[in-house]
Amino acid sequence: MSDMKDIKNRIGSVKDTQKIINAMYLISSTKLRKARKELDSTNPYFNAISREIRRILSTTEGDIEHRYFYPSKFPKGKTDIDGPYGYIVVTADRGLAGDYNLNIIKEARQLMGKDGNVFYTVGEYGRHYMEVHGQEVRKSFIYPTHAPNLSYARKICDEVMEDFDAGVINKISIIYTDYVSSVETKPRLMRILPFRRSDFNNIKTKSGNKPDYELMPSISEVLESIIPSYVLGTIYGALVDSFYCEQNARMNAMNNANNNAQELIADLTKQYNYTRQNIITQEVTEVAAGARAHKKKREQALKKGES
């Protein structure tokens, strides 16, 4: 790019883009703090319900048989229940978040096209990807993933629980992005239903004995009441977790884009200065050459006059 005007316009364009990048970074940082607060607030609720289910299971001496639990015994050579399996795929509504969406799609892609797999999408990115690749989606939730709340989570929970209870699906799993640390997030495939008994280790009283209370009207009916709340808490926690990871990924992407813009501006500025210097050098050379030619012409004229 040798034209100085073109280079100057390019620098201005990059600086304008950089302003947008910085604005998006600030917005994501604000949302990140909000998500961190919501993420911390979901854990006590989730843990409390987990403790209650463990308390319920601790009241029975034998293996409880319930549709929300794996059978106590599998036939020989069988390790899992039969399909169909339901998968909730949580992506963002838009891109510009590094590899956040791509990592989720990689997990979901391994399950796409297989008989017996039923998909529910949360987020426009995942819905669009499956539509383009011909994967049927049973339900696409249009609730914005950039503002998860308990009401949205309840609608998702009601939909998949209704399919589970009706036998449309025999297992519910969710594919979301799990927050590990401020510098590490990873896609996770987590089973929600049915439960394995090992998911809830029986609790004991301080004396080491089983609790001496009874559940009315029955353990089965209590589980019917409390487990949907547990599923709701799990889905809501996954949505908030994903939201946090999305903002973290977008902040990193905007930070990288800003660094790249700075490097590009520096390179263009060097190119601009180099081009400007060449033009000035050329002008000085032309002026000097003209002066020399003019001086030589005068000297020749003086010589002719003397002769």
ChimeraX commands (.cxc) that place a marker at each C-alpha (Angstrom):
marker #1 position 0.00,0.00,0.00 radius 0.5
marker #1 position 2.08,2.91,-1.30 radius 0.5
marker #1 position -0.54,5.66,-1.27 radius 0.5
marker #1 position -0.30,7.65,1.97 radius 0.5
marker #1 position -3.98,8.51,1.89 radius 0.5
marker #1 position -4.95,4.84,1.68 radius 0.5
marker #1 position -2.66,3.98,4.59 radius 0.5
marker #1 position -4.05,6.83,6.69 radius 0.5
marker #1 position -7.62,5.72,5.98 radius 0.5
marker #1 position -6.70,2.14,6.92 radius 0.5
marker #1 position -5.24,3.32,10.25 radius 0.5
marker #1 position -8.41,5.29,10.95 radius 0.5
marker #1 position -10.57,2.27,10.13 radius 0.5
marker #1 position -8.57,0.01,12.46 radius 0.5
marker #1 position -8.82,2.59,15.27 radius 0.5
marker #1 position -12.61,2.80,14.82 radius 0.5
marker #1 position -12.82,-1.00,15.02 radius 0.5
marker #1 position -10.63,-0.92,18.11 radius 0.5
marker #1 position -13.14,1.37,19.82 radius 0.5
marker #1 position -15.90,-1.19,19.19 radius 0.5
marker #1 position -13.63,-3.98,20.48 radius 0.5
marker #1 position -12.90,-2.05,23.69 radius 0.5
marker #1 position -16.62,-1.35,24.20 radius 0.5
marker #1 position -17.44,-5.05,23.81 radius 0.5
marker #1 position -14.66,-5.90,26.26 radius 0.5
marker #1 position -16.09,-3.53,28.89 radius 0.5
marker #1 position -19.62,-4.89,28.38 radius 0.5
marker #1 position -18.40,-8.48,28.77 radius 0.5
marker #1 position -16.42,-7.60,31.90 radius 0.5
marker #1 position -19.58,-6.10,33.45 radius 0.5
marker #1 position -21.63,-9.18,32.54 radius 0.5
marker #1 position -18.83,-11.39,33.86 radius 0.5
marker #1 position -19.09,-9.87,37.34 radius 0.5
marker #1 position -22.86,-10.34,37.27 radius 0.5
marker #1 position -22.47,-13.96,36.13 radius 0.5
marker #1 position -19.91,-14.65,38.87 radius 0.5
marker #1 position -22.39,-13.43,41.48 radius 0.5
marker #1 position -25.20,-15.57,40.04 radius 0.5
marker #1 position -22.89,-18.58,39.77 radius 0.5
marker #1 position -21.98,-18.31,43.45 radius 0.5
marker #1 position -25.62,-17.95,44.44 radius 0.5
marker #1 position -26.73,-21.13,42.63 radius 0.5
marker #1 position -24.35,-23.48,44.44 radius 0.5
marker #1 position -26.05,-23.36,47.89 radius 0.5
marker #1 position -29.44,-24.19,46.34 radius 0.5
marker #1 position -28.02,-27.06,44.32 radius 0.5
marker #1 position -26.10,-28.45,47.30 radius 0.5
marker #1 position -29.11,-28.17,49.62 radius 0.5
marker #1 position -31.32,-30.25,47.32 radius 0.5
marker #1 position -28.51,-32.80,46.89 radius 0.5
marker #1 position -28.31,-33.19,50.67 radius 0.5
marker #1 position -32.06,-33.67,50.90 radius 0.5
marker #1 position -32.03,-36.45,48.29 radius 0.5
marker #1 position -29.20,-38.15,50.17 radius 0.5
marker #1 position -31.26,-37.85,53.35 radius 0.5
marker #1 position -34.23,-39.45,51.61 radius 0.5
marker #1 position -32.14,-42.31,50.27 radius 0.5
marker #1 position -30.61,-42.86,53.69 radius 0.5
marker #1 position -34.00,-43.78,55.12 radius 0.5
marker #1 position -34.25,-46.97,53.08 radius 0.5
marker #1 position -32.26,-50.09,53.74 radius 0.5
marker #1 position -32.74,-51.59,50.29 radius 0.5
marker #1 position -32.38,-50.30,46.75 radius 0.5
marker #1 position -35.28,-48.09,45.85 radius 0.5
marker #1 position -36.84,-48.69,42.44 radius 0.5
marker #1 position -37.98,-45.50,40.76 radius 0.5
marker #1 position -38.10,-44.24,37.18 radius 0.5
marker #1 position -35.75,-41.40,38.12 radius 0.5
marker #1 position -33.05,-43.95,39.09 radius 0.5
marker #1 position -31.16,-46.58,37.16 radius 0.5
marker #1 position -32.43,-50.10,37.84 radius 0.5
marker #1 position -30.72,-51.66,40.82 radius 0.5
marker #1 position -29.47,-54.49,38.62 radius 0.5
marker #1 position -28.64,-54.68,34.92 radius 0.5
marker #1 position -28.74,-57.83,32.80 radius 0.5
marker #1 position -25.32,-59.39,32.32 radius 0.5
marker #1 position -23.21,-57.51,29.79 radius 0.5
marker #1 position -25.40,-54.39,29.89 radius 0.5
marker #1 position -24.11,-51.17,31.43 radius 0.5
marker #1 position -26.68,-48.56,30.46 radius 0.5
marker #1 position -30.38,-48.19,29.84 radius 0.5
marker #1 position -31.77,-48.33,26.33 radius 0.5
marker #1 position -32.37,-45.15,24.33 radius 0.5
marker #1 position -33.64,-42.81,23.15 radius 0.5
marker #1 position -31.36,-40.28,24.86 radius 0.5
marker #1 position -32.09,-36.55,25.15 radius 0.5
marker #1 position -29.34,-33.93,24.94 radius 0.5
marker #1 position -29.68,-30.27,25.89 radius 0.5
marker #1 position -27.03,-28.32,23.91 radius 0.5
marker #1 position -26.17,-24.90,25.36 radius 0.5
marker #1 position -24.42,-22.42,23.05 radius 0.5
marker #1 position -24.36,-18.63,22.75 radius 0.5
marker #1 position -26.73,-16.57,20.63 radius 0.5
marker #1 position -23.79,-15.13,18.66 radius 0.5
marker #1 position -20.12,-15.57,17.97 radius 0.5
marker #1 position -17.10,-13.35,18.71 radius 0.5
marker #1 position -16.30,-15.53,21.73 radius 0.5
marker #1 position -13.20,-17.41,20.63 radius 0.5
marker #1 position -13.66,-21.17,20.60 radius 0.5
marker #1 position -16.52,-21.14,23.12 radius 0.5
marker #1 position -19.21,-22.28,20.65 radius 0.5
marker #1 position -16.90,-24.52,18.62 radius 0.5
marker #1 position -15.98,-26.62,21.67 radius 0.5
marker #1 position -19.65,-27.30,22.42 radius 0.5
marker #1 position -20.36,-28.13,18.78 radius 0.5
marker #1 position -17.48,-30.64,18.78 radius 0.5
marker #1 position -19.11,-32.45,21.71 radius 0.5
marker #1 position -22.56,-32.40,20.10 radius 0.5
marker #1 position -21.24,-33.41,16.66 radius 0.5
marker #1 position -20.13,-36.79,18.01 radius 0.5
marker #1 position -23.75,-37.52,18.93 radius 0.5
marker #1 position -25.45,-36.09,15.86 radius 0.5
marker #1 position -26.86,-38.42,13.23 radius 0.5
marker #1 position -27.16,-41.37,15.61 radius 0.5
marker #1 position -30.50,-43.13,15.91 radius 0.5
marker #1 position -32.24,-42.62,19.21 radius 0.5
marker #1 position -30.62,-39.27,20.06 radius 0.5
marker #1 position -33.01,-36.38,20.63 radius 0.5
marker #1 position -31.68,-32.80,20.74 radius 0.5
marker #1 position -32.88,-29.68,22.53 radius 0.5
marker #1 position -30.96,-26.49,21.73 radius 0.5
marker #1 position -30.49,-23.42,23.89 radius 0.5
marker #1 position -28.86,-20.57,21.98 radius 0.5
marker #1 position -29.09,-19.47,18.35 radius 0.5
marker #1 position -25.60,-20.70,17.40 radius 0.5
marker #1 position -26.35,-24.34,18.18 radius 0.5
marker #1 position -29.81,-24.21,16.61 radius 0.5
marker #1 position -28.45,-22.76,13.38 radius 0.5
marker #1 position -25.59,-25.27,13.21 radius 0.5
marker #1 position -27.93,-28.25,13.53 radius 0.5
marker #1 position -30.36,-26.80,11.02 radius 0.5
marker #1 position -27.57,-26.31,8.45 radius 0.5
marker #1 position -26.27,-29.86,9.00 radius 0.5
marker #1 position -29.69,-31.48,8.77 radius 0.5
marker #1 position -30.00,-32.53,12.41 radius 0.5
marker #1 position -33.59,-32.59,13.65 radius 0.5
marker #1 position -34.16,-30.61,16.85 radius 0.5
marker #1 position -37.13,-31.54,19.00 radius 0.5
marker #1 position -37.29,-28.18,20.74 radius 0.5
marker #1 position -35.29,-24.99,20.24 radius 0.5
marker #1 position -35.47,-22.59,23.16 radius 0.5
marker #1 position -35.38,-18.98,22.04 radius 0.5
marker #1 position -34.73,-17.56,25.50 radius 0.5
marker #1 position -31.59,-15.41,25.38 radius 0.5
marker #1 position -28.54,-17.17,26.76 radius 0.5
marker #1 position -27.00,-13.80,27.57 radius 0.5
marker #1 position -29.57,-13.32,30.35 radius 0.5
marker #1 position -30.27,-16.71,31.99 radius 0.5
marker #1 position -32.79,-16.77,34.80 radius 0.5
marker #1 position -34.79,-19.30,36.77 radius 0.5
marker #1 position -37.93,-18.73,34.70 radius 0.5
marker #1 position -36.16,-19.74,31.47 radius 0.5
marker #1 position -34.57,-22.72,33.19 radius 0.5
marker #1 position -37.98,-23.86,34.47 radius 0.5
marker #1 position -39.46,-23.83,30.96 radius 0.5
marker #1 position -36.58,-25.93,29.67 radius 0.5
marker #1 position -36.89,-28.27,32.65 radius 0.5
marker #1 position -40.66,-28.69,32.20 radius 0.5
marker #1 position -40.23,-29.54,28.51 radius 0.5
marker #1 position -37.56,-32.23,28.93 radius 0.5
marker #1 position -39.14,-33.66,32.10 radius 0.5
marker #1 position -42.46,-34.01,30.27 radius 0.5
marker #1 position -40.70,-35.96,27.49 radius 0.5
marker #1 position -38.88,-38.08,30.08 radius 0.5
marker #1 position -42.05,-38.92,32.00 radius 0.5
marker #1 position -43.87,-39.72,28.73 radius 0.5
marker #1 position -41.10,-42.10,27.61 radius 0.5
marker #1 position -40.07,-40.00,24.62 radius 0.5
marker #1 position -36.54,-40.08,26.05 radius 0.5
marker #1 position -35.07,-42.43,28.65 radius 0.5
marker #1 position -32.08,-40.31,29.63 radius 0.5
marker #1 position -31.44,-36.57,29.91 radius 0.5
marker #1 position -27.97,-35.08,29.51 radius 0.5
marker #1 position -26.77,-31.52,29.06 radius 0.5
marker #1 position -23.80,-30.29,27.04 radius 0.5
marker #1 position -22.53,-27.00,28.43 radius 0.5
marker #1 position -19.32,-25.14,29.23 radius 0.5
marker #1 position -17.97,-25.81,32.70 radius 0.5
marker #1 position -16.06,-23.15,34.60 radius 0.5
marker #1 position -12.81,-24.59,35.98 radius 0.5
marker #1 position -10.83,-21.44,36.73 radius 0.5
marker #1 position -10.41,-17.90,35.40 radius 0.5
marker #1 position -7.99,-19.24,32.79 radius 0.5
marker #1 position -9.63,-22.60,32.06 radius 0.5
marker #1 position -13.08,-23.61,30.87 radius 0.5
marker #1 position -14.07,-26.83,29.15 radius 0.5
marker #1 position -17.11,-28.37,27.47 radius 0.5
marker #1 position -18.86,-30.95,29.61 radius 0.5
marker #1 position -21.39,-33.66,28.89 radius 0.5
marker #1 position -23.31,-34.23,32.14 radius 0.5
marker #1 position -26.07,-36.77,32.75 radius 0.5
marker #1 position -29.05,-35.34,34.62 radius 0.5
marker #1 position -31.54,-38.23,34.65 radius 0.5
marker #1 position -31.76,-41.02,35.58 radius 0.5
marker #1 position -29.63,-41.00,38.73 radius 0.5
marker #1 position -27.19,-43.65,39.77 radius 0.5
marker #1 position -27.34,-44.50,43.44 radius 0.5
marker #1 position -23.65,-43.68,43.69 radius 0.5
marker #1 position -24.51,-40.07,42.80 radius 0.5
marker #1 position -25.92,-39.67,46.28 radius 0.5
marker #1 position -23.84,-41.34,48.97 radius 0.5
marker #1 position -25.98,-42.20,51.97 radius 0.5
marker #1 position -25.51,-39.86,54.90 radius 0.5
marker #1 position -25.38,-40.94,58.53 radius 0.5
marker #1 position -26.08,-39.21,61.77 radius 0.5
marker #1 position -23.28,-38.22,64.13 radius 0.5
marker #1 position -23.82,-41.49,65.99 radius 0.5
marker #1 position -23.29,-43.42,62.76 radius 0.5
marker #1 position -26.90,-44.72,62.66 radius 0.5
marker #1 position -29.51,-44.22,60.01 radius 0.5
marker #1 position -31.86,-41.26,60.55 radius 0.5
marker #1 position -34.87,-42.23,62.65 radius 0.5
marker #1 position -37.53,-40.21,60.78 radius 0.5
marker #1 position -40.19,-41.35,58.33 radius 0.5
marker #1 position -41.23,-39.81,55.04 radius 0.5
marker #1 position -44.94,-39.36,54.35 radius 0.5
marker #1 position -46.83,-40.44,52.38 radius 0.5
marker #1 position -43.94,-42.47,50.88 radius 0.5
marker #1 position -40.33,-42.17,49.71 radius 0.5
marker #1 position -41.45,-42.54,46.10 radius 0.5
marker #1 position -43.91,-39.65,46.30 radius 0.5
marker #1 position -41.39,-37.43,48.06 radius 0.5
marker #1 position -38.90,-38.12,45.28 radius 0.5
marker #1 position -41.61,-37.25,42.72 radius 0.5
marker #1 position -41.81,-33.84,44.37 radius 0.5
marker #1 position -38.16,-33.01,45.03 radius 0.5
marker #1 position -36.31,-34.42,42.01 radius 0.5
marker #1 position -37.86,-32.01,39.45 radius 0.5
marker #1 position -36.53,-29.19,41.65 radius 0.5
marker #1 position -33.11,-30.84,41.57 radius 0.5
marker #1 position -33.25,-31.09,37.76 radius 0.5
marker #1 position -34.33,-27.43,37.58 radius 0.5
marker #1 position -31.39,-26.40,39.77 radius 0.5
marker #1 position -28.99,-28.43,37.63 radius 0.5
marker #1 position -30.18,-26.89,34.36 radius 0.5
marker #1 position -30.16,-23.39,35.82 radius 0.5
marker #1 position -26.65,-23.90,37.18 radius 0.5
marker #1 position -25.46,-25.11,33.76 radius 0.5
marker #1 position -26.99,-22.07,32.04 radius 0.5
marker #1 position -25.33,-19.65,34.47 radius 0.5
marker #1 position -22.05,-21.56,34.25 radius 0.5
marker #1 position -22.16,-21.36,30.44 radius 0.5
marker #1 position -23.05,-17.67,30.57 radius 0.5
marker #1 position -20.04,-16.97,32.75 radius 0.5
marker #1 position -17.73,-18.95,30.46 radius 0.5
marker #1 position -19.14,-17.17,27.41 radius 0.5
marker #1 position -18.36,-13.74,28.85 radius 0.5
marker #1 position -14.91,-14.91,29.91 radius 0.5
marker #1 position -14.24,-16.26,26.40 radius 0.5
marker #1 position -15.53,-13.05,24.80 radius 0.5
marker #1 position -13.31,-10.93,27.02 radius 0.5
marker #1 position -10.28,-12.99,26.01 radius 0.5
marker #1 position -11.26,-12.79,22.34 radius 0.5
marker #1 position -11.70,-9.01,22.52 radius 0.5
marker #1 position -8.39,-8.65,24.36 radius 0.5
marker #1 position -6.61,-10.66,21.64 radius 0.5
marker #1 position -8.37,-8.63,18.94 radius 0.5
marker #1 position -7.28,-5.40,20.63 radius 0.5
marker #1 position -3.67,-6.60,20.77 radius 0.5
marker #1 position -3.81,-7.54,17.09 radius 0.5
marker #1 position -5.26,-4.11,16.27 radius 0.5
marker #1 position -2.41,-2.44,18.16 radius 0.5
marker #1 position 0.15,-4.45,16.19 radius 0.5
marker #1 position -1.62,-3.66,12.91 radius 0.5
marker #1 position -1.70,0.06,13.72 radius 0.5
marker #1 position 2.01,-0.03,14.57 radius 0.5
marker #1 position 2.82,-1.78,11.27 radius 0.5
marker #1 position 0.66,0.62,9.27 radius 0.5
marker #1 position 2.21,3.60,11.05 radius 0.5
marker #1 position 5.70,2.36,10.15 radius 0.5
marker #1 position 4.55,1.86,6.56 radius 0.5
marker #1 position 3.02,5.34,6.53 radius 0.5
marker #1 position 6.20,6.93,7.89 radius 0.5
marker #1 position 8.35,4.94,5.46 radius 0.5
marker #1 position 6.20,6.02,2.51 radius 0.5
marker #1 position 6.19,9.63,3.73 radius 0.5
marker #1 position 9.96,9.56,4.14 radius 0.5
marker #1 position 10.38,8.18,0.61 radius 0.5
marker #1 position 8.17,10.92,-0.80 radius 0.5
marker #1 position 10.10,13.63,1.09 radius 0.5
marker #1 position 13.42,12.11,0.00 radius 0.5
marker #1 position 12.22,11.99,-3.58 radius 0.5
marker #1 position 11.07,15.63,-3.42 radius 0.5
marker #1 position 14.38,16.75,-1.89 radius 0.5
marker #1 position 16.27,14.78,-4.53 radius 0.5
marker #1 position 14.23,16.38,-7.30 radius 0.5
marker #1 position 14.76,19.87,-5.84 radius 0.5
marker #1 position 18.50,19.24,-5.48 radius 0.5
marker #1 position 18.71,17.87,-9.01 radius 0.5
marker #1 position 16.84,20.90,-10.32 radius 0.5
marker #1 position 19.13,23.25,-8.43 radius 0.5
marker #1 position 22.19,21.50,-9.83 radius 0.5
marker #1 position 20.80,21.66,-13.34 radius 0.5
marker #1 position 19.95,25.34,-12.91 radius 0.5
marker #1 position 23.45,26.08,-11.53 radius 0.5
marker #1 position 25.07,24.22,-14.40 radius 0.5
marker #1 position 22.92,26.10,-16.89 radius 0.5
marker #1 position 23.97,29.45,-15.38 radius 0.5
marker #1 position 27.62,28.46,-15.44 radius 0.5
marker #1 position 27.33,27.54,-19.09 radius 0.5
marker #1 position 25.61,30.83,-19.84 radius 0.5
marker #1 position 28.37,32.77,-18.04 radius 0.5
marker #1 position 31.04,30.96,-20.04 radius 0.5
marker #1 position 29.33,31.83,-23.30 radius 0.5
marker #1 position 29.09,35.48,-22.23 radius 0.5
marker #1 position 32.76,35.67,-21.40 radius 0.5
marker #1 position 33.71,34.18,-24.70 radius 0.5
marker link #1:1,2 radius 0.2
marker link #1:2,3 radius 0.2
marker link #1:3,4 radius 0.2
marker link #1:4,5 radius 0.2
marker link #1:5,6 radius 0.2
marker link #1:6,7 radius 0.2
marker link #1:7,8 radius 0.2
marker link #1:8,9 radius 0.2
marker link #1:9,10 radius 0.2
marker link #1:10,11 radius 0.2
marker link #1:11,12 radius 0.2
marker link #1:12,13 radius 0.2
marker link #1:13,14 radius 0.2
marker link #1:14,15 radius 0.2
marker link #1:15,16 radius 0.2
marker link #1:16,17 radius 0.2
marker link #1:17,18 radius 0.2
marker link #1:18,19 radius 0.2
marker link #1:19,20 radius 0.2
marker link #1:20,21 radius 0.2
marker link #1:21,22 radius 0.2
marker link #1:22,23 radius 0.2
marker link #1:23,24 radius 0.2
marker link #1:24,25 radius 0.2
marker link #1:25,26 radius 0.2
marker link #1:26,27 radius 0.2
marker link #1:27,28 radius 0.2
marker link #1:28,29 radius 0.2
marker link #1:29,30 radius 0.2
marker link #1:30,31 radius 0.2
marker link #1:31,32 radius 0.2
marker link #1:32,33 radius 0.2
marker link #1:33,34 radius 0.2
marker link #1:34,35 radius 0.2
marker link #1:35,36 radius 0.2
marker link #1:36,37 radius 0.2
marker link #1:37,38 radius 0.2
marker link #1:38,39 radius 0.2
marker link #1:39,40 radius 0.2
marker link #1:40,41 radius 0.2
marker link #1:41,42 radius 0.2
marker link #1:42,43 radius 0.2
marker link #1:43,44 radius 0.2
marker link #1:44,45 radius 0.2
marker link #1:45,46 radius 0.2
marker link #1:46,47 radius 0.2
marker link #1:47,48 radius 0.2
marker link #1:48,49 radius 0.2
marker link #1:49,50 radius 0.2
marker link #1:50,51 radius 0.2
marker link #1:51,52 radius 0.2
marker link #1:52,53 radius 0.2
marker link #1:53,54 radius 0.2
marker link #1:54,55 radius 0.2
marker link #1:55,56 radius 0.2
marker link #1:56,57 radius 0.2
marker link #1:57,58 radius 0.2
marker link #1:58,59 radius 0.2
marker link #1:59,60 radius 0.2
marker link #1:60,61 radius 0.2
marker link #1:61,62 radius 0.2
marker link #1:62,63 radius 0.2
marker link #1:63,64 radius 0.2
marker link #1:64,65 radius 0.2
marker link #1:65,66 radius 0.2
marker link #1:66,67 radius 0.2
marker link #1:67,68 radius 0.2
marker link #1:68,69 radius 0.2
marker link #1:69,70 radius 0.2
marker link #1:70,71 radius 0.2
marker link #1:71,72 radius 0.2
marker link #1:72,73 radius 0.2
marker link #1:73,74 radius 0.2
marker link #1:74,75 radius 0.2
marker link #1:75,76 radius 0.2
marker link #1:76,77 radius 0.2
marker link #1:77,78 radius 0.2
marker link #1:78,79 radius 0.2
marker link #1:79,80 radius 0.2
marker link #1:80,81 radius 0.2
marker link #1:81,82 radius 0.2
marker link #1:82,83 radius 0.2
marker link #1:83,84 radius 0.2
marker link #1:84,85 radius 0.2
marker link #1:85,86 radius 0.2
marker link #1:86,87 radius 0.2
marker link #1:87,88 radius 0.2
marker link #1:88,89 radius 0.2
marker link #1:89,90 radius 0.2
marker link #1:90,91 radius 0.2
marker link #1:91,92 radius 0.2
marker link #1:92,93 radius 0.2
marker link #1:93,94 radius 0.2
marker link #1:94,95 radius 0.2
marker link #1:95,96 radius 0.2
marker link #1:96,97 radius 0.2
marker link #1:97,98 radius 0.2
marker link #1:98,99 radius 0.2
marker link #1:99,100 radius 0.2
marker link #1:100,101 radius 0.2
marker link #1:101,102 radius 0.2
marker link #1:102,103 radius 0.2
marker link #1:103,104 radius 0.2
marker link #1:104,105 radius 0.2
marker link #1:105,106 radius 0.2
marker link #1:106,107 radius 0.2
marker link #1:107,108 radius 0.2
marker link #1:108,109 radius 0.2
marker link #1:109,110 radius 0.2
marker link #1:110,111 radius 0.2
marker link #1:111,112 radius 0.2
marker link #1:112,113 radius 0.2
marker link #1:113,114 radius 0.2
marker link #1:114,115 radius 0.2
marker link #1:115,116 radius 0.2
marker link #1:116,117 radius 0.2
marker link #1:117,118 radius 0.2
marker link #1:118,119 radius 0.2
marker link #1:119,120 radius 0.2
marker link #1:120,121 radius 0.2
marker link #1:121,122 radius 0.2
marker link #1:122,123 radius 0.2
marker link #1:123,124 radius 0.2
marker link #1:124,125 radius 0.2
marker link #1:125,126 radius 0.2
marker link #1:126,127 radius 0.2
marker link #1:127,128 radius 0.2
marker link #1:128,129 radius 0.2
marker link #1:129,130 radius 0.2
marker link #1:130,131 radius 0.2
marker link #1:131,132 radius 0.2
marker link #1:132,133 radius 0.2
marker link #1:133,134 radius 0.2
marker link #1:134,135 radius 0.2
marker link #1:135,136 radius 0.2
marker link #1:136,137 radius 0.2
marker link #1:137,138 radius 0.2
marker link #1:138,139 radius 0.2
marker link #1:139,140 radius 0.2
marker link #1:140,141 radius 0.2
marker link #1:141,142 radius 0.2
marker link #1:142,143 radius 0.2
marker link #1:143,144 radius 0.2
marker link #1:144,145 radius 0.2
marker link #1:145,146 radius 0.2
marker link #1:146,147 radius 0.2
marker link #1:147,148 radius 0.2
marker link #1:148,149 radius 0.2
marker link #1:149,150 radius 0.2
marker link #1:150,151 radius 0.2
marker link #1:151,152 radius 0.2
marker link #1:152,153 radius 0.2
marker link #1:153,154 radius 0.2
marker link #1:154,155 radius 0.2
marker link #1:155,156 radius 0.2
marker link #1:156,157 radius 0.2
marker link #1:157,158 radius 0.2
marker link #1:158,159 radius 0.2
marker link #1:159,160 radius 0.2
marker link #1:160,161 radius 0.2
marker link #1:161,162 radius 0.2
marker link #1:162,163 radius 0.2
marker link #1:163,164 radius 0.2
marker link #1:164,165 radius 0.2
marker link #1:165,166 radius 0.2
marker link #1:166,167 radius 0.2
marker link #1:167,168 radius 0.2
marker link #1:168,169 radius 0.2
marker link #1:169,170 radius 0.2
marker link #1:170,171 radius 0.2
marker link #1:171,172 radius 0.2
marker link #1:172,173 radius 0.2
marker link #1:173,174 radius 0.2
marker link #1:174,175 radius 0.2
marker link #1:175,176 radius 0.2
marker link #1:176,177 radius 0.2
marker link #1:177,178 radius 0.2
marker link #1:178,179 radius 0.2
marker link #1:179,180 radius 0.2
marker link #1:180,181 radius 0.2
marker link #1:181,182 radius 0.2
marker link #1:182,183 radius 0.2
marker link #1:183,184 radius 0.2
marker link #1:184,185 radius 0.2
marker link #1:185,186 radius 0.2
marker link #1:186,187 radius 0.2
marker link #1:187,188 radius 0.2
marker link #1:188,189 radius 0.2
marker link #1:189,190 radius 0.2
marker link #1:190,191 radius 0.2
marker link #1:191,192 radius 0.2
marker link #1:192,193 radius 0.2
marker link #1:193,194 radius 0.2
marker link #1:194,195 radius 0.2
marker link #1:195,196 radius 0.2
marker link #1:196,197 radius 0.2
marker link #1:197,198 radius 0.2
marker link #1:198,199 radius 0.2
marker link #1:199,200 radius 0.2
marker link #1:200,201 radius 0.2
marker link #1:201,202 radius 0.2
marker link #1:202,203 radius 0.2
marker link #1:203,204 radius 0.2
marker link #1:204,205 radius 0.2
marker link #1:205,206 radius 0.2
marker link #1:206,207 radius 0.2
marker link #1:207,208 radius 0.2
marker link #1:208,209 radius 0.2
marker link #1:209,210 radius 0.2
marker link #1:210,211 radius 0.2
marker link #1:211,212 radius 0.2
marker link #1:212,213 radius 0.2
marker link #1:213,214 radius 0.2
marker link #1:214,215 radius 0.2
marker link #1:215,216 radius 0.2
marker link #1:216,217 radius 0.2
marker link #1:217,218 radius 0.2
marker link #1:218,219 radius 0.2
marker link #1:219,220 radius 0.2
marker link #1:220,221 radius 0.2
marker link #1:221,222 radius 0.2
marker link #1:222,223 radius 0.2
marker link #1:223,224 radius 0.2
marker link #1:224,225 radius 0.2
marker link #1:225,226 radius 0.2
marker link #1:226,227 radius 0.2
marker link #1:227,228 radius 0.2
marker link #1:228,229 radius 0.2
marker link #1:229,230 radius 0.2
marker link #1:230,231 radius 0.2
marker link #1:231,232 radius 0.2
marker link #1:232,233 radius 0.2
marker link #1:233,234 radius 0.2
marker link #1:234,235 radius 0.2
marker link #1:235,236 radius 0.2
marker link #1:236,237 radius 0.2
marker link #1:237,238 radius 0.2
marker link #1:238,239 radius 0.2
marker link #1:239,240 radius 0.2
marker link #1:240,241 radius 0.2
marker link #1:241,242 radius 0.2
marker link #1:242,243 radius 0.2
marker link #1:243,244 radius 0.2
marker link #1:244,245 radius 0.2
marker link #1:245,246 radius 0.2
marker link #1:246,247 radius 0.2
marker link #1:247,248 radius 0.2
marker link #1:248,249 radius 0.2
marker link #1:249,250 radius 0.2
marker link #1:250,251 radius 0.2
marker link #1:251,252 radius 0.2
marker link #1:252,253 radius 0.2
marker link #1:253,254 radius 0.2
marker link #1:254,255 radius 0.2
marker link #1:255,256 radius 0.2
marker link #1:256,257 radius 0.2
marker link #1:257,258 radius 0.2
marker link #1:258,259 radius 0.2
marker link #1:259,260 radius 0.2
marker link #1:260,261 radius 0.2
marker link #1:261,262 radius 0.2
marker link #1:262,263 radius 0.2
marker link #1:263,264 radius 0.2
marker link #1:264,265 radius 0.2
marker link #1:265,266 radius 0.2
marker link #1:266,267 radius 0.2
marker link #1:267,268 radius 0.2
marker link #1:268,269 radius 0.2
marker link #1:269,270 radius 0.2
marker link #1:270,271 radius 0.2
marker link #1:271,272 radius 0.2
marker link #1:272,273 radius 0.2
marker link #1:273,274 radius 0.2
marker link #1:274,275 radius 0.2
marker link #1:275,276 radius 0.2
marker link #1:276,277 radius 0.2
marker link #1:277,278 radius 0.2
marker link #1:278,279 radius 0.2
marker link #1:279,280 radius 0.2
marker link #1:280,281 radius 0.2
marker link #1:281,282 radius 0.2
marker link #1:282,283 radius 0.2
marker link #1:283,284 radius 0.2
marker link #1:284,285 radius 0.2
marker link #1:285,286 radius 0.2
marker link #1:286,287 radius 0.2
marker link #1:287,288 radius 0.2
marker link #1:288,289 radius 0.2
marker link #1:289,290 radius 0.2
marker link #1:290,291 radius 0.2
marker link #1:291,292 radius 0.2
marker link #1:292,293 radius 0.2
marker link #1:293,294 radius 0.2
marker link #1:294,295 radius 0.2
marker link #1:295,296 radius 0.2
marker link #1:296,297 radius 0.2
marker link #1:297,298 radius 0.2
marker link #1:298,299 radius 0.2
marker link #1:299,300 radius 0.2
marker link #1:300,301 radius 0.2
marker link #1:301,302 radius 0.2
marker link #1:302,303 radius 0.2
marker link #1:303,304 radius 0.2
marker link #1:304,305 radius 0.2
marker link #1:305,306 radius 0.2
marker link #1:306,307 radius 0.2
view
